Amino acid sequence: MTQILKNIAMYFVGNEFESRDGLNFQDLYDVLLDEMIVSSKIQLKENLKELMAHKIIIEKGGKHTMQYSNTILQELSQEFDEVFKQ
């Protein structure tokens, strides 16, 4: 998992949505652009496709949200960190 994919996934982990409905693409793009995680809509679309292919996030009704709990994603993040440190 690349660092940018991890940053996008960790954004979802760090931001529990009140309704758990997720964010539409434009709102997600605006937030990630402000956080300097992505620099273009094309880049975000490609990264979201990869995260969806790995079933880390899902798209429901035009909004992107997590499929897994925060705890599971945090554990995965720690495992990825350990693998990449080797």
C-alpha positions in Angstrom: 0.0 0.0 0.0 1.5 3.3 -1.0 1.7 6.2 1.5 -1.0 8.2 -0.3 -3.4 5.2 -0.1 -2.6 4.8 3.6 -3.1 8.6 4.2 -6.6 8.4 2.5 -7.6 5.3 4.5 -6.3 6.9 7.7 -8.4 10.0 6.9 -11.4 7.7 7.1 -10.1 6.2 10.3 -9.5 9.5 12.0 -12.9 11.0 11.0 -15.9 9.1 12.2 -18.9 10.4 10.2 -22.0 11.1 12.3 -24.3 9.3 9.9 -21.7 6.7 8.6 -22.9 7.6 5.1 -19.5 8.8 4.1 -18.6 11.7 1.9 -19.4 12.5 -1.7 -16.5 12.8 -4.1 -16.3 16.6 -4.2 -16.4 16.9 -0.4 -13.8 14.2 0.0 -11.6 15.8 -2.6 -11.9 19.3 -1.0 -10.9 17.9 2.4 -8.0 15.8 1.1 -6.8 18.7 -1.0 -6.8 21.0 2.0 -4.9 18.3 4.0 -2.4 18.1 1.0 -3.0 14.3 0.7 -4.0 14.6 -3.0 -3.3 17.2 -5.6 -5.8 16.4 -8.4 -9.2 14.8 -8.9 -7.7 12.3 -11.3 -5.2 11.2 -8.6 -8.0 10.9 -6.1 -10.2 8.8 -8.5 -7.3 6.4 -9.2 -6.5 6.0 -5.5 -10.2 5.5 -4.6 -10.4 2.8 -7.3 -7.5 1.0 -5.7 -8.9 1.3 -2.2 -12.2 -0.1 -3.4 -10.5 -2.9 -5.3 -8.8 -3.9 -2.0 -12.2 -3.5 -0.2 -10.9 -1.0 2.3 -13.5 1.6 1.4 -16.8 1.2 -0.5 -19.1 3.4 -2.5 -22.7 3.7 -1.3 -25.1 5.9 -3.1 -22.4 8.1 -4.6 -20.6 8.5 -1.3 -17.3 6.8 -0.2 -17.1 5.3 3.3 -15.2 2.6 5.2 -16.2 -1.0 5.0 -14.1 -1.9 8.1 -14.1 -0.6 11.6 -11.5 2.0 12.8 -9.9 -0.7 14.9 -9.3 -3.1 12.0 -7.9 -0.3 9.8 -5.5 0.8 12.6 -4.3 -2.7 13.0 -3.7 -3.1 9.3 -1.9 0.2 9.3 0.5 -1.0 12.0 1.1 -4.2 10.1 1.9 -2.3 6.9 4.3 -0.1 8.8 6.1 -3.2 10.2 6.4 -4.7 6.7 7.7 -1.6 5.1 10.3 -1.0 7.9 12.0 -4.3 7.0 
